[in-house]
Amino acid sequence: MSTFAIIKTGGKQYKVAEGQKLKIEKLTAEEGGEVVFDEVLMVSNSDNLSLGQPKIEGAKVTAKVVKNGRARKIIILKYRPKKRYKKKQGHRQHFTEVQITKISA
């Protein structure tokens, strides 16, 4: 079993391991830059488990920003039968793709 952590960013929680790439809510970071997540809720090594209440003091996860972008368009369609009401709207969510480089507890 490898080392993993659970971090909180953008109002969501993610289970991350070293070397993993993931798309998260947009951050104000340049491509190629480094970002540090200090809201670490749990860290698990091969032999021990650390839980925070609510977060672990002094623990941090370091990641490298791979790219900033926008996801595929999703269509929101509101429709009321027999009322002549139809509303179509599109949305593209901004994201930041990061690669986890280091987990330290």
Long-range contacts (C-beta under 8 A, 24 or more apart in sequence): 1-44, 1-46, 2-46, 3-43, 3-44, 3-45, 3-46, 3-103, 4-43, 4-44, 4-103, 5-40, 5-41, 5-42, 5-43, 5-44, 5-59, 5-61, 5-103, 5-105, 6-40, 6-41, 6-42, 7-37, 7-39, 7-40, 7-41, 7-61, 8-37, 8-39, 8-41, 8-55, 9-37, 9-39, 13-41, 16-61, 16-100, 16-103, 17-100, 17-103, 18-100, 18-101, 18-102, 18-103, 19-99, 19-100, 19-101, 20-99, 20-100, 21-66, 21-97, 21-98, 21-99, 21-100, 22-97, 22-98, 22-100, 23-71, 23-95, 23-96, 23-97, 24-95, 24-96, 24-97, 24-98, 25-94, 25-95, 25-96, 26-68, 26-94, 26-95, 26-96, 27-65, 27-96, 27-98, 29-65, 29-68, 29-96, 30-65, 31-65, 31-66, 31-67, 31-68, 32-64, 32-65, 33-64, 33-65, 34-62, 34-63, 34-64, 34-65, 34-101, 35-62, 35-63, 35-64, 35-65, 35-98, 36-60, 36-61, 36-62, 36-63, 37-61, 37-62, 37-63, 40-105, 43-103, 43-105, 45-105, 50-105, 56-105, 58-105, 59-104, 59-105, 60-104, 61-100, 61-102, 61-103, 61-104, 62-100, 62-101, 62-102, 62-103, 62-104, 63-98, 63-99, 63-100, 63-101, 64-98, 64-99, 64-101, 65-96, 65-97, 65-98, 66-97, 66-98, 66-99, 67-96, 67-97, 68-94, 68-95, 68-96, 68-97, 69-94, 69-95, 69-97, 70-94, 70-95, 71-95
